[in-house]
Amino acid sequence: MERKVCAAAVQFNIELGEVEANLQKALAGIRRVREKDARLVVLPEMWSSGYAYKRLAALAEETPRVLEILKGLTAEKNMVTVGSLPEKVDGRIYNTAFVVDNGRIAGRYRKLHLFSTMGEDRFLAAGDAALVVSTSVGRLGVAICYDLRFPELFRKLALEGAEILCVPAEWPKPRQEHWRTLLRARAIENQLFVAAANCCGIQGKLDFFGMSLLISPRGEILAEGGETETELSALFNFEEMTSYRSQIRCYQDRRPEIYGTLP
Ligand SMILES: NC(=O)CCC(=O)C(=O)O
């Protein structure tokens, strides 16, 4: 039997510090794409709060409640969500992507590369581990926004068996072409699916361009959001990925003895 999954991205204008308003937007988007058969839904980075740096400690207190609601919805609808939220642990705040699969937290990934240009490193703590997790929709590798500029992380996820890269983001103008190019490159060089959700709209001085993307292992854009609130979905067929990997044999033709080894 062919393995396929309908994947989606929910793109919205994150209202700075307004957890309830953002939660309602996310839930409405998730419900709409589930009606179109999506079983994997990627949400933006820090989607409940935005980068309300000075209030993050208080906003992170709401994250357990948000996760309980996501657990309920994913269990009821037989689905998986991935999106990042402020997470408070031992007095530190992390930018953490939670993988919620059918009512349980299947994995959590704390952003490794903090975007110092936007002062993220002054307010948040960096994670110290990568994440590849088996879920009911396949093996997911998770990365967040600025991580895209560090290809070594993605090679590691690929070699650990990731089939779909999930990338929550808050990536602002004017770097649209970096976003598109890096996402396509990560898909092409690792021959896997990419599901990336960016936010849209204005937060303080930053203008976010949306352009969430669903990409095939050949680098084809299967669906793309515009600059406003929207949802997008596409079918990911794993057999196509396997057959493409046997045609262009990047995994077998690597030369790690020359340029270093990864697990
Ligand atoms: N939230 C982020 O990590 C932003 C990354 C970004 O804008 C970039 O150009 O990289």
The ligand as an SDF file (V2000), in Angstrom:
LIG
                    3D

 10  9  0  0  0  0  0  0  0  0999 V2000
   12.9730   34.2810   13.6200 N   0  0  0  0  0  0  0  0  0  0  0  0
   14.1070   34.0800   12.9610 C   0  0  0  0  0  0  0  0  0  0  0  0
   14.8600   33.1820   13.2760 O   0  0  0  0  0  0  0  0  0  0  0  0
   14.3560   35.0020   11.7950 C   0  0  0  0  0  0  0  0  0  0  0  0
   15.4520   34.5420   10.8660 C   0  0  0  0  0  0  0  0  0  0  0  0
   15.6930   35.4940    9.7450 C   0  0  0  0  0  0  0  0  0  0  0  0
   14.9740   36.4690    9.5680 O   0  0  0  0  0  0  0  0  0  0  0  0
   16.8270   35.2570    8.8410 C   0  0  0  0  0  0  0  0  0  0  0  0
   17.0060   36.0660    7.9130 O   0  0  0  0  0  0  0  0  0  0  0  0
   17.5580   34.2610    9.0300 O   0  0  0  0  0  0  0  0  0  0  0  0
  1  2  1  0
  2  3  2  0
  2  4  1  0
  4  5  1  0
  5  6  1  0
  6  7  2  0
  6  8  1  0
  8  9  2  0
  8 10  1  0
M  END
$$$$
